[in-house]
């Protein structure tokens, strides 16, 4: 693997971590357990180790900026997390009511 390939992989991994942090913080902001929401989307998979890792970087909902629901859905779908985006969309509908 050449240096350029390694840089692309590193960039993707960093962006993936940011996507998971965005998801986790959105859950915290809506009083949802990120691991439970993830399990709902992917019941046959173990909890994502990166999700476990980024949970320590989340902050209290009252300290967080608002995370736009539509933005989160777009980010999840851009990374191919369609099942998770579907579950988030369902929770998003509930929180808007």
C-alpha distances in whole Angstrom, upper triangle without the diagonal:
4,7,8,6,7,10,11,11,13,15,16,16,19,20,21,22,25,26,26,28,30,31,32,34,36,37,39,40,42,43,40,38,35,34,37,36,33,34,36,34,32,34,33,29,29,29,26,25,24,27,29,27,28,32,32,31,34,37,41,42,44,42,39,39,40,37,38,38,37,34,32,33,31,28,28,28,25,23,25,27,30,32,32,33,36,37,36,38,41,41,41,44,46,46,47,50
4,6,5,6,9,10,11,12,15,16,17,19,20,21,23,25,26,27,29,31,32,33,35,36,38,39,41,43,44,42,40,36,36,39,38,34,36,38,36,34,37,35,32,32,32,28,27,25,29,30,28,29,32,33,32,34,38,41,42,44,42,39,39,40,37,38,38,37,34,33,33,31,28,29,29,26,24,26,28,31,33,33,34,37,38,38,39,42,42,42,45,47,46,48,51
4,5,5,6,9,10,10,12,14,15,16,18,20,21,23,24,26,27,29,30,32,33,35,36,37,39,41,42,40,38,35,35,38,37,34,36,38,35,34,37,36,32,32,31,27,26,24,27,29,26,27,31,31,29,32,35,39,40,42,39,37,36,37,35,36,36,35,32,31,32,30,27,28,28,25,23,26,28,31,33,33,33,36,38,37,39,42,41,41,44,46,45,46,50
4,5,5,6,9,10,11,12,14,15,17,18,20,21,23,24,26,27,29,30,32,33,35,36,37,39,41,39,37,34,34,37,35,32,35,37,34,33,36,35,32,32,31,27,26,24,27,29,27,26,30,31,29,31,34,38,38,41,38,35,35,36,33,33,34,33,29,29,30,27,24,25,26,22,21,23,26,29,31,31,31,34,36,35,36,39,39,39,42,44,43,44,47
4,5,5,6,9,10,11,12,14,15,16,18,20,21,23,24,26,27,29,30,32,33,35,36,38,39,37,35,32,31,34,33,30,32,34,31,30,33,31,28,29,28,24,24,22,25,27,25,25,29,29,28,30,34,37,37,40,38,35,34,35,32,32,33,31,28,27,28,26,23,23,24,20,19,21,23,26,29,28,29,32,33,32,34,37,37,37,40,42,41,42,46
4,5,5,6,9,10,11,12,14,15,16,18,20,21,23,24,26,27,29,30,32,33,34,36,37,35,34,30,30,33,32,29,31,33,30,29,32,31,27,27,26,22,21,19,23,24,22,22,26,27,25,28,31,35,36,38,36,33,33,34,31,32,32,31,28,27,28,26,23,23,24,21,19,21,23,27,29,28,28,32,33,32,34,37,37,36,40,41,41,42,45
4,5,5,6,9,10,10,12,14,15,17,18,20,21,23,24,26,27,29,30,31,33,35,36,34,33,29,30,33,31,28,31,33,30,29,33,32,28,28,27,23,22,19,22,24,22,22,25,26,24,26,29,33,34,36,33,31,30,31,29,29,30,29,26,25,26,24,21,22,23,20,18,21,23,26,28,27,28,31,32,31,33,36,36,35,38,40,39,40,44
4,5,5,6,9,10,11,12,14,15,16,18,20,21,23,24,26,27,29,30,31,33,35,33,31,28,28,31,29,26,29,31,28,27,30,30,26,27,25,22,21,19,21,24,22,21,25,26,24,26,29,33,33,35,33,30,29,30,27,27,28,27,23,23,24,21,18,19,20,16,15,18,20,23,25,25,25,28,29,28,30,33,33,33,36,38,37,38,41
4,5,5,6,9,10,10,12,14,15,16,18,20,21,22,24,26,27,29,30,32,33,31,29,25,25,28,27,24,26,28,25,24,27,26,23,23,22,18,18,15,19,21,19,19,22,24,22,24,28,31,32,34,32,29,29,29,26,27,27,26,23,22,23,21,18,18,19,16,14,16,18,21,24,23,23,27,28,27,29,32,32,31,35,36,36,37,40
4,5,5,6,9,10,11,12,14,15,17,18,20,21,23,24,26,27,28,30,32,30,28,24,25,28,27,24,26,29,26,25,28,28,24,23,22,18,17,14,17,19,17,17,20,21,19,22,25,29,29,32,30,27,27,28,25,26,27,26,23,22,23,21,18,19,20,17,15,18,19,23,25,23,24,27,28,27,29,32,31,31,35,36,35,36,40
4,5,5,6,9,10,11,12,14,15,17,18,20,21,23,25,26,27,29,30,29,28,24,25,28,26,23,26,28,25,25,28,28,25,25,23,19,18,15,18,20,18,17,20,21,19,21,24,28,28,30,28,25,25,25,23,23,24,23,20,19,21,19,15,17,18,15,13,16,18,21,24,22,22,26,27,25,27,30,30,29,32,34,33,34,38
4,5,5,6,9,10,10,12,14,15,16,18,20,21,23,24,25,27,29,27,25,22,22,25,23,20,23,25,22,22,25,25,22,22,20,16,16,13,16,18,17,16,19,21,19,21,24,27,27,30,28,25,24,25,21,22,22,21,18,17,18,16,13,14,15,12,10,13,14,18,20,19,19,23,24,22,24,27,27,27,30,32,31,32,35
4,5,5,6,9,10,11,12,14,15,16,18,20,21,22,24,26,27,25,23,20,20,23,22,19,21,24,21,20,23,23,20,19,17,14,13,10,13,15,13,13,16,18,16,18,22,25,26,28,26,24,24,24,21,23,23,22,19,17,19,18,14,14,16,14,11,14,15,18,20,18,19,23,23,22,24,27,27,26,30,31,30,32,35
4,5,5,6,9,10,11,12,14,15,16,18,20,21,22,25,26,24,23,19,20,23,22,20,23,25,22,22,25,25,22,21,19,15,14,11,13,15,13,12,15,16,14,16,19,23,23,26,23,21,21,22,19,21,21,21,18,16,18,17,14,14,17,14,12,16,16,20,21,19,20,23,24,22,24,27,26,26,29,31,29,31,34
4,5,5,6,9,10,10,12,14,15,16,18,20,21,23,24,23,22,18,20,22,21,18,22,23,21,21,24,25,21,21,19,15,15,12,13,16,14,13,16,17,15,16,19,22,22,25,23,20,19,20,17,18,18,18,15,13,15,14,10,11,13,11,9,13,14,17,19,17,17,20,21,19,21,24,24,23,26,28,27,28,31
4,5,5,6,9,10,11,12,14,15,17,18,20,21,23,21,19,16,16,19,18,15,18,20,17,17,20,21,18,18,15,12,12,9,10,13,12,11,14,16,14,15,19,22,22,25,23,20,20,20,17,18,18,18,15,13,14,13,10,9,12,10,7,11,11,14,16,14,14,18,18,17,19,22,22,21,25,26,25,27,30
4,5,5,6,9,10,10,12,14,15,16,18,20,21,19,18,14,15,18,17,15,18,20,18,18,21,21,18,17,14,11,11,7,8,11,9,7,11,12,11,12,16,19,19,22,21,18,18,19,16,18,18,19,16,13,16,15,12,12,15,13,11,14,13,17,18,15,16,20,19,18,20,23,22,22,25,26,25,27,30
4,5,5,6,9,10,10,12,14,15,16,18,20,19,18,14,16,19,17,16,19,21,19,19,23,24,21,20,17,14,14,10,10,13,12,9,12,13,10,11,14,17,17,20,18,15,15,16,13,15,16,16,13,11,14,13,10,11,14,13,11,14,14,17,18,15,15,19,19,17,19,22,21,20,24,25,23,25,28
4,5,5,6,9,10,11,12,14,15,17,18,17,16,13,15,17,15,13,17,18,16,17,20,21,18,18,16,13,14,10,10,13,13,10,12,15,13,12,15,18,17,20,19,16,15,15,12,13,13,13,11,8,10,10,7,7,10,10,8,11,10,13,15,12,12,15,16,13,16,19,18,17,21,22,21,22,26
4,5,5,6,9,10,11,12,14,15,16,14,13,10,11,14,12,10,14,15,14,14,17,19,16,15,12,9,11,7,6,10,10,7,9,12,11,11,14,16,16,20,19,15,16,16,13,15,14,15,13,10,12,13,10,8,12,12,10,12,10,14,14,11,12,15,14,13,16,18,17,17,20,21,20,22,25
4,5,5,6,8,10,10,12,14,15,14,13,10,12,15,14,13,16,18,17,17,20,22,19,18,14,12,12,9,7,10,9,6,7,10,7,7,10,13,13,16,15,12,13,14,11,14,14,16,13,11,13,14,11,11,15,15,13,16,14,17,17,14,14,18,17,14,17,19,17,17,21,22,20,22,25
4,6,5,6,9,10,10,12,14,13,13,11,13,16,13,13,17,18,16,18,21,23,20,20,16,14,15,12,10,13,13,9,10,13,10,9,11,13,12,15,14,11,11,11,8,10,10,12,10,7,10,12,9,9,13,13,13,15,13,15,16,13,12,16,15,12,15,17,15,14,18,19,17,19,22
4,6,5,6,9,10,11,12,11,11,8,10,12,10,9,13,14,13,14,17,19,17,17,14,12,14,12,9,12,13,10,10,13,12,10,13,14,13,16,16,13,13,12,9,11,10,12,10,7,9,11,9,8,12,13,12,14,11,13,13,9,10,13,11,9,12,14,12,12,16,17,15,17,20
4,5,5,6,9,10,11,9,8,5,8,11,9,9,13,14,14,15,17,20,17,16,13,12,13,11,7,10,11,8,7,10,9,7,10,11,11,15,14,12,13,13,11,13,12,15,14,10,13,15,13,12,15,17,15,17,14,16,15,12,13,15,13,11,14,16,13,14,18,17,16,19,21
4,5,5,6,9,10,9,10,8,12,14,12,13,16,17,17,19,21,23,21,20,16,15,16,14,11,12,13,9,8,10,9,6,7,9,8,11,11,8,9,9,8,11,11,14,13,10,13,16,14,13,17,18,17,19,16,18,18,14,15,17,15,12,15,17,14,14,18,17,15,17,20
4,5,5,6,9,8,10,8,12,13,11,12,16,16,15,18,20,23,21,21,17,17,18,16,13,15,16,13,11,14,13,9,10,11,9,12,12,9,10,8,6,8,8,11,11,8,11,13,12,12,15,17,17,18,15,16,16,13,12,14,13,9,12,13,11,10,14,14,12,14,17
4,5,5,6,5,6,5,9,10,8,10,13,13,13,16,17,21,19,18,15,15,17,15,12,14,15,13,11,14,13,10,11,11,9,13,14,11,13,11,10,12,10,14,14,11,13,16,15,13,17,19,18,19,16,17,16,12,12,14,11,9,12,12,9,10,14,13,11,14,17
4,5,5,6,7,7,11,12,11,13,15,16,17,19,20,23,21,20,17,17,18,16,13,14,15,12,10,12,11,8,8,7,6,10,11,9,11,11,11,13,13,17,16,13,16,19,17,17,20,22,21,22,19,20,19,16,16,18,15,12,15,16,12,13,16,15,13,16,18
4,6,8,10,10,14,15,13,15,18,18,19,21,23,26,24,23,20,20,21,19,16,17,18,15,13,15,13,10,9,7,4,8,9,7,9,8,8,11,11,15,15,13,15,18,17,17,20,22,22,23,20,21,20,17,16,18,16,13,15,16,12,12,15,14,11,13,16
4,5,9,10,13,13,11,14,17,16,17,20,21,24,23,23,20,20,22,20,17,18,20,17,15,17,16,13,12,11,8,10,13,11,12,10,10,12,11,14,15,13,15,18,18,17,20,22,22,23,20,20,19,16,15,16,13,11,13,13,9,9,12,10,8,11,13
4,7,9,12,11,11,14,16,16,17,20,20,24,23,22,19,20,21,20,17,17,19,17,14,16,16,13,12,10,8,11,13,12,14,13,13,15,14,18,19,16,18,21,20,19,22,25,24,25,21,22,20,17,17,18,15,13,15,15,11,12,14,12,10,14,15
4,6,9,8,7,10,12,12,14,16,17,20,19,18,15,17,18,18,14,15,17,15,13,15,16,13,13,12,11,14,16,14,16,15,14,16,14,17,18,15,16,20,19,17,20,22,21,22,18,19,17,14,15,15,12,10,13,13,9,11,14,12,11,14,16
4,6,5,6,9,10,11,13,14,15,18,16,15,12,14,15,15,11,12,14,13,10,13,14,12,13,13,12,16,17,16,18,17,16,18,16,19,19,16,17,21,19,17,20,23,21,21,18,19,17,13,15,16,13,12,15,15,12,14,17,15,14,18,19
4,5,5,6,9,10,11,12,13,16,14,13,10,11,12,12,8,9,12,11,8,12,13,11,13,13,13,17,17,15,17,16,14,16,15,17,17,13,15,18,16,14,17,19,17,18,14,16,14,11,13,14,11,10,14,14,12,14,17,16,15,19,21
4,5,5,6,9,10,10,11,13,11,10,7,8,10,11,8,8,11,11,9,13,14,13,16,16,16,20,21,19,21,20,18,20,18,20,20,16,17,20,18,15,18,20,18,18,15,17,14,11,14,15,12,12,16,16,14,17,19,18,18,22,23
4,5,5,6,9,10,9,13,12,11,9,11,14,15,11,12,15,15,13,16,18,16,18,18,17,21,22,20,22,21,19,21,18,21,21,17,18,21,20,17,19,22,20,19,16,17,14,11,14,14,11,11,15,14,12,15,17,16,17,20,21
4,5,5,6,9,10,13,12,13,10,12,15,15,11,13,16,15,13,17,18,16,18,18,17,20,22,19,20,19,16,17,15,17,18,14,14,17,16,13,16,19,17,16,13,13,11,8,10,11,7,8,11,11,9,12,14,14,14,17,19
4,5,5,6,8,11,9,9,7,8,12,12,9,11,14,13,13,16,17,16,18,19,19,22,23,21,22,20,18,19,16,18,18,14,14,17,15,12,14,17,15,14,10,12,9,7,10,11,8,9,13,13,12,14,17,17,17,20,22
4,5,5,5,8,7,8,7,9,13,14,11,12,16,16,15,19,20,19,21,22,21,25,26,24,25,24,21,22,19,21,21,18,17,20,19,15,17,20,17,16,13,14,11,9,13,13,10,12,15,14,14,17,19,18,19,22,24
4,6,6,9,10,11,11,13,16,17,14,16,19,19,17,21,22,20,23,23,22,25,27,24,25,23,21,21,18,20,20,17,16,19,19,15,17,20,18,16,13,13,9,8,11,10,7,10,13,11,11,14,16,15,17,20,21
4,6,9,9,11,11,12,15,16,14,16,19,18,18,21,22,20,23,24,22,26,27,24,25,23,20,20,17,18,18,15,13,16,16,12,13,16,15,13,9,9,5,5,8,8,6,9,11,11,12,14,16,16,18,20,22
4,6,6,8,9,10,14,15,13,15,18,18,18,22,22,21,24,25,25,28,29,26,27,26,23,23,20,21,21,18,16,18,17,14,15,17,15,13,10,11,7,7,11,11,10,12,15,15,15,18,20,20,21,24,25
4,6,8,9,11,15,17,15,16,19,20,19,23,24,23,26,27,26,30,31,28,30,28,25,26,23,24,24,21,19,22,21,17,18,21,19,17,14,14,11,11,14,14,12,15,17,16,17,20,21,21,23,25,26
4,7,10,12,15,17,16,17,20,21,21,24,26,25,28,29,29,33,33,31,32,31,28,28,26,26,27,23,22,24,23,19,20,22,19,17,15,15,12,13,17,16,15,18,20,20,20,23,25,25,26,29,30
4,6,8,11,13,13,14,17,18,18,21,23,23,26,27,27,31,31,29,30,29,26,27,24,25,25,21,21,22,21,17,18,20,17,16,13,15,12,12,16,17,15,17,20,20,20,23,25,25,26,29,30
4,6,8,11,11,11,14,16,16,19,20,21,24,25,26,30,30,28,29,29,26,27,25,26,26,22,22,24,22,18,20,22,19,18,15,17,15,14,18,19,17,18,22,22,21,24,26,26,27,30,31
4,6,9,7,7,11,12,12,15,17,17,20,22,22,26,26,24,26,25,23,24,22,24,23,19,20,22,19,16,19,20,17,17,14,17,14,13,16,18,16,16,20,20,19,22,24,24,24,27,29
4,5,5,7,9,10,11,14,15,16,19,21,22,26,25,23,24,24,21,23,21,23,21,18,18,20,17,14,17,18,14,15,12,15,14,12,15,17,16,16,20,21,20,22,25,25,25,28,30
4,5,5,6,9,10,12,14,15,19,21,22,26,25,23,25,25,23,25,24,25,23,20,21,22,19,17,20,20,16,17,16,19,18,16,19,21,19,19,23,24,23,24,28,28,27,30,32
4,5,5,6,9,11,11,13,17,19,21,24,23,20,22,22,20,22,21,23,20,17,19,20,16,15,18,17,14,16,14,18,17,15,17,20,19,18,22,23,22,23,26,27,26,29,31
4,5,5,6,9,10,11,14,17,17,21,20,18,20,20,17,20,19,20,19,15,17,18,15,13,17,17,14,16,13,17,16,13,15,18,16,15,19,20,19,20,23,23,22,25,28
4,6,6,8,10,11,14,16,18,21,21,19,21,22,20,23,22,24,22,19,20,22,19,17,21,21,18,19,17,20,19,16,19,21,19,18,22,23,21,22,26,25,24,27,30
4,6,6,8,10,14,17,18,22,20,19,21,22,20,23,23,24,22,19,21,22,19,18,21,21,18,20,18,22,21,18,20,23,21,20,24,25,23,24,28,28,26,29,32
4,5,5,7,11,14,15,18,17,15,17,18,16,19,19,21,19,16,19,20,16,16,19,19,17,19,17,20,20,17,18,21,20,18,21,23,21,22,25,25,24,26,29
4,5,5,9,11,13,16,15,14,16,17,16,19,19,22,20,17,19,21,18,17,21,21,19,21,18,21,20,17,19,21,19,17,21,22,19,20,24,23,22,25,27
4,6,8,11,14,16,15,14,17,19,18,21,22,24,22,19,22,24,21,20,24,24,22,24,22,25,24,21,22,25,23,21,24,25,23,23,27,26,24,27,30
4,7,10,12,15,13,12,14,16,15,19,20,22,20,17,21,22,19,19,22,22,20,23,21,24,24,20,21,24,22,20,23,25,22,22,26,26,24,26,29
4,7,9,12,10,9,11,13,13,16,17,20,18,15,19,20,18,18,21,22,20,23,20,23,22,19,19,22,20,18,21,22,19,19,23,22,20,23,25
4,6,8,6,6,10,12,13,16,18,21,19,17,20,22,20,20,24,24,23,26,23,25,25,21,22,24,22,19,22,23,20,20,23,23,20,22,25
4,5,5,6,10,12,13,17,18,21,20,18,21,24,22,22,26,26,26,28,25,27,26,22,23,25,22,19,22,23,19,19,22,21,18,20,23
4,5,5,8,9,10,14,15,18,18,16,19,21,20,20,24,25,25,26,24,25,24,21,21,22,20,17,19,20,16,16,19,18,14,17,19
4,6,8,9,12,15,17,20,20,19,22,24,23,24,27,28,28,30,27,28,28,24,24,26,23,20,22,23,19,18,21,20,16,18,20
4,7,10,12,16,18,21,19,19,22,24,22,23,27,27,27,29,27,29,28,25,24,27,25,21,23,25,21,20,23,22,19,21,23
4,6,8,12,14,17,16,15,18,20,18,20,23,23,23,26,23,25,25,22,21,23,22,18,20,22,19,17,21,20,17,18,21
4,6,9,12,15,13,13,17,18,17,19,22,22,22,25,23,24,25,22,20,23,22,18,19,21,19,17,20,20,17,17,21
4,6,9,12,11,11,14,16,15,17,20,20,21,23,21,22,23,20,18,20,19,15,16,18,16,13,16,17,13,14,17
4,6,9,8,7,11,12,12,13,16,17,18,20,18,18,19,16,14,17,16,12,13,16,14,11,15,16,13,14,17
4,6,5,6,9,10,11,12,14,15,17,19,17,17,19,16,13,15,16,12,12,15,13,10,13,15,12,12,16
4,5,5,6,9,10,11,12,14,16,17,15,14,15,13,10,12,12,8,8,11,10,7,10,12,10,10,14
4,5,5,6,9,10,11,12,15,15,14,13,15,13,10,12,13,10,9,12,12,9,11,14,13,12,16
4,5,5,6,9,10,10,13,14,14,14,16,14,11,13,15,11,11,15,14,12,14,17,16,15,19
4,5,5,6,9,10,11,12,11,12,13,10,8,11,12,9,9,13,12,10,14,16,14,15,19
4,5,5,6,9,10,11,9,9,11,9,5,8,10,7,7,11,11,10,12,15,15,15,18
4,6,5,6,9,10,10,10,13,11,8,11,13,11,11,14,15,13,16,19,18,18,21
4,5,5,7,9,9,10,13,11,9,12,14,12,12,16,16,15,18,20,19,20,23
4,5,5,6,5,7,9,7,6,9,11,9,11,14,14,14,17,19,18,19,23
4,5,5,5,5,9,8,6,9,12,11,11,15,16,15,17,20,20,21,24
4,5,7,9,12,12,10,13,15,14,15,18,19,18,21,23,23,23,27
4,6,8,11,10,10,13,15,14,16,19,19,19,22,24,24,25,28
4,6,8,9,9,11,14,14,15,17,19,19,21,23,24,25,27
4,6,5,6,9,10,10,12,14,15,16,18,20,21,22,25
4,5,5,6,9,10,10,12,14,15,16,19,20,21,23
4,5,5,6,9,10,11,13,14,16,17,19,20,22
4,5,5,6,8,10,11,12,14,16,16,18,21
4,5,5,6,9,10,10,12,14,15,16,19
4,5,5,6,9,10,11,13,14,16,17
4,5,5,6,9,10,11,13,14,16
4,5,5,6,9,10,10,12,15
4,5,5,6,9,10,11,13
4,5,5,7,9,10,11
4,5,5,6,9,10
4,5,5,6,9
4,6,5,7
4,6,6
4,5
4
